[in-house]
Amino acid sequence: MNKKSKFKHIAHVVHSFATGGLENGLVNLINSLPEDKYRHTIICVTSHDPKFYARINTNNIQIINLNKPQGKNIMWLYKCWRLLRTLKPDICHTRNLSAIEAQFPAFLARVPYRIHGEHGWDIFDIGGTNIKYQKVRKLFRPLIHKYVCLSFESIDYLINKINVKPSSIVHICNGVDVNKFTPKKPEVELPEHFGDTDKLVFGTVGRLAEVKNQTFLVKAFVKLWLENPHLQNKLRLIIVGDGVLLSKMKDIVEDAGANTAVWFAGQRNDICELMNTMDVFVLPSLAEGVPNTLLEAMSCGLPYIATSVGGNPDLIVSSHKDSHIVEVDNIDELTAAMSLYLDDPERLINDSKLVLEHCNKKFSIGIMVEKYHRLYQNSIN
């Protein structure tokens, strides 16, 4: 520890630094921690996106790429060790399995305190069932002073599968900027017949990847749309994001003849505006940590439906767990949950108020930052 410095230096190690939930959480954290108490170095095992890095607005920050090539390559660990010896941080905070190996060079570089964060499952290890990766986590367990888990599912996994002591785990949920994501009249151009007040608009936001499973939502929406011909002028779906699933989803919509009812909005930056055009937010993922998009939707006062994975059940209003949490790929369950809002405008109004109050009370960025600040200060002390 550099006792002469008034700043406490944290080295955040991530696989890469570009658009994503984990990375967005790190941006929010660095931007919100007291600038007169911390300085930060983001160490990317691979590389970073300069445009995304520009979202950080504090001065006490630098980012360094280790440029690990694809495949097996241990030279990055040597480069990480040399870098940490030079930086002499007070804390090394790695995140997720793809960065956990940095705990070894941090140990060799005598970083005083080492933290590891579990932010959710990878697509190649949904549920953490891969025995190889369990062994990897167990291998590095003795080097880690404290674990940060975003969901209770991750806590159970570390205790029961990795044999981590409960006293070594702290639960810190993601936070949302409740001043940025607020209910308001949207100022966004919509396709014809999407902005009418008589419409019921379902929506989702996220990269169109297998793990996000938006095809599940599209199939459920099409089923609901086809089974209710008298409501086809009312039902609408907005998909925000881009990725490999786009063409598949477009084919499903076209085959059903529902092109006018579904809008693929593409990759967007005006997420708050688009969320405020929706009536109900749906998160159909195969796996999640603590999803930022669900928190952002709640902060906009959107009622929600989500799959029973990761931290989703941890976030919602307790009275909604039987009706708003559905099993992955169970189309009947999802359409039943969506149907709750078909002819009940009072439910929409009441749930919107309930969700907004719940989010502001439990999931503001201020609450998250205070918990990390306490963790870092206790670690240093």
N, C-alpha and C positions, 0 to 999 in steps of 0.2 A: 504493500500500500504506500502510496506517495503521500506521506504525512504533511509535507510542506504545501501541498496544493489545497485550496479551499474547495475545489471540485472533486467529487468522487467519480472515478472513471469506470464506466461500464462498457465491456466489450460484448456486443450482441452478435452471436454467430447464427447465421441462417444459410440455407442452401443457396438461395438466390433472393434478389430484392426487386420484385416487380408486382404487378397487380395481383392481389390475392387477399384472402381474409386474414391470414396470419400477418402478412406484411402490412396490411391496413391497420391492424391493431397495434403494431410496432410504431407506425407513423403517429397514431393518436397518442400513444404513450410518451414518445420522445417529445412531441410538441407540447405536452401538458405537464410533464414533470418540471419542478422548479429549475429555471435556467441558471440560478445562482448557486445551485447545489450539485449539479451533475454535468459531466461531459460524456459524450458517447462516441464509440467507434462501432460501425456496422461492418462485420467481416462476412463477406459472401464466399461460400465454398466455391461457387462457380462465378457468377457475374451479376450485374444489376442493370436496371432500366433507368437511365438518367432522368427521363420525364417523371417517372414515379418517385425517384429520390427527391425531386424538386418540391414534392409536397411537404417535406420537412422544413419548418420555418425557424428552427433554433440555430444559433451560431456555433454552439459548442458540439460540433458533429463532424465526423469524417467517415468515408466509406472506402473500403479496400477489398478488391477482388483477389481471390486466390487462384481463380481460373482453372479449377480442376477439370480435366477433360472427361468425356464420357467413359464409362467403364471403370474397372479397378485401377486405382492409381493412388499410391500412398505418399507421393511427394508433397501433396497439399498439406498433409499433417506436419511434415518437416517445416514447410513454409509458415504454417500456422504457429508452430512452436517458436520459430525465430521472431515472428511478428509480435507474439504475446510477450516474449522476453524484452523486446524493445519498448512496447507500449506500457508494460507494467500496470495493467488495469487492477482496480480493486475487486471487481466482480467479472466473471465470465458467465454469460447467460446464453446457453444454446437452446434451440427450439426445434422440436420434432426429431424423428429418427434420422433424417438425412443430415443432421448437424451434430448428433450426439457424440460422434467420434472425436470432435474437437475438445471434449472433456479430457482426453489423454494428453495432448500437448499443453492444455491449460494446467493440468496437474504437474507436468514436467517443468513448466515455466513458473511454477510456484505462485499461481494466481491465488490470492488468499481465500476467496469464496467463489464457489462454483454452483450455478443454478441451471436446472434443465426444465424446459416447458414442454408439456404434452398438449398440443393444440387440436388434435383430431387424427382420424385414420387416413392413411394413404389408400388410393384406389387398389393397389396391389396387396393390401393387408387390411381389408375392412373387418373391423371387430378385433384386430390384434391377435388373430388366431395363428399366424405364421410362427412356427416353433423357432426357426432361425432368427427371426427378429426379436423374439422373446429372449433368446440367449444373448443377443447383442446388448439388449437393455440390461440384462443381469450382469454382463461383463463390466459395464461402465458404472453400475450402481454404487460400488464403493468409493468412486471418485466424486460423487455428487453430494453436496451438502443439503440442498433443498430442491424439491420438485414443485413446479407450478402446474396445476391441472385446471383446465377451463370447465370441465364437466364432471359430474359425479360418476359417470361411466368410466372416465379415465382414472379417477381415484380408485374405484373398485378394481380396475385392471392392474394398476401398479401394486396394490396391496395383495391381491389374490394370485396374480400371475408372475409378477416380478419380485415379489417378497420385499417390497419397500415398507419401511416402518411408517405407520400413520403420522407419527410426529415429524417426519421428514417431508410431509406434503402440505401444501397450502392451496386452497381453492380460491382462484381469482377469475371471475367471469369477465368476458369482454364488456366494454362500455360503449355507449352510443352518444354522439353529439346531439343532445336534445334541443340545442339552440339552432342547429342546422336542419335536422330532420324534424319538421313540424307540420301539423295539419294546416293546409292553406289552399287557396284557389290556385290551381296549376296554370302556368303560362307556357303551354307547350302545344304545338300543332299536332292534332290527332287525325287519323284517317276518318273518312266520312262515316257517320253514324256511330262513332265511339264516344263522343263527348256529350251525347244527349242524356238528359237527367233520368230518363226512364230505363237506362241500360243497367245491367248488373255485370260489372267488369271484374273478372278474376285476373291475377297477374303474378309474375315471378321475375326475379332478377338473378343473374349469375352467368358464368361462362357455360357454354353449351357443351358440357363434357359428360362422359359416362357416369361419373360419380355424382353429378348434379341431377341426372335422371329426369330431365324435363319431358322426355317422351312419355313418361308415366302420367304427367299432368295433361299433356295434349290428348292422350288416349281417353282419359277420364272425361275431359271437357267435351270431346267429340261424342262420346257415348251419351252424356247428359244432353247435348244439343240435339242429337238424333232422336232421343227418346221423348223430347218435349218440343214437337214441331210448333206448338202454339206459342212457345217462348223463344223461338229462334231469332226473332227481331230484338230480343232483349239481352240474350246471353252474349258476352264478349270475353276474349282472352288476349292478354298482352304478354309477350315473351321478350324480355330485355336481355341482350347478351349475344355473343357470337361464338362459334366453335363447330366441332365436328358433327354434332347432332342436328345441325340446322336443316340439311337437305332431307334427312329422314323424317323430321317433324313436318316439314312442308309437304312431303308425300302423303303423310297420314291425313293432314288437313284437306289436301286436294282430293284425295280419294273419297272423303266424306262429303265433299261439296261445301265445305265450311269456310272457304277462303275469306269471305266478307266478315266472318265472325272472329277471325284470329289475326292479330297484328304482330309480326316479327319485327321488333323495333331496332334490332341490331345492337352493336356496342355503343353505349351512351355515357355521357358525363353528367347529364341532368337527372340523376337517379331520384332525387327528392321530388322533382316536378312530376316525373313519370309515376312514382308511387302514389302521388296525390290524385292521379287520374283513375286509380284502381279503387275497388270497393272491398275486395278480399284478397289477401296475399297468400300464396300457396308455395310451400317449400317441399319439393318431392324427392329430396336427396337420398342416395344410398348410404351416405356417411356424412357426418358433420362433427366439428368440435363444438364451438359455440358460434353459430352463424351470425355474422354481422348484418347480413341482409334481413334476417328475421327481426333483429333488434331495430334496424332502421325503419322497417315497416311498422313495427309497434310504436315507434316514436312518432310516426306520421298518423297514428291513430287507426291503423288498418287492422281489422280482424284477420285472423290467420288460420291456416290449416297446415300441418307439418307432419312429416313422417317420424316414426318412433325410433330415432337414431341419435346417437351422440348427446349433445346438450339440449336438443330441441325440447324434450319434456321438462327440463330444468327452467326454461325461460317463461313458459306460458302461465296464464292464470290457472290456479289449481282446479277451479270448477270446470275448466275446459278440457281436462285431460281425457275424459271419456268420449268427448264429441269432436275434438279438434286435432287429435293425434291419431294417425292412421298407420297401418302396416305398409311397408315398402311394397309397391307393385300390386296392392290390393285395390283394384279399380272400383269394385263395389263400395268399399269403405270410403274411398275418396269422393265418389259421386254422391254418396249419402251425406257426407259432411258438407259438400258444396250445396246440396239441395236445401240445407237448413236455411239458407239465405234467399232462396228463390222468391218466396211470397211473403217475406216477413221483414219489411223495412225497419220495424221497431227493433228487431234483433241486431241489425246492422248498426243502428244508432247507439243502442245500449252497449254492445260489445266494443264499439269504437271508444267510447268514454272509459270503459273498464280497462281496456288494453293500454290506453294512453296514460292513465293514472298509474297502472302497474309498472309500466316502463320507466316513467319519470322517478318513481319511488325507489326502484331497485337497480336500474341498469344505466345510469348516467356515466359519462366518462369520468366525472369527478370522483365517483365511488371507486371505480377501477384504479384510477391513478393514486388515490390515497392508499389503497392496499399495496400497490407496487412500491410506493414511496416508503411505507412502513417496512416492507420486506427488505428493500435495499438498505435502509438505515440500520435495521437490526442485523443484517448480514455484515455490514461494515463494522458495527460496534462489537 
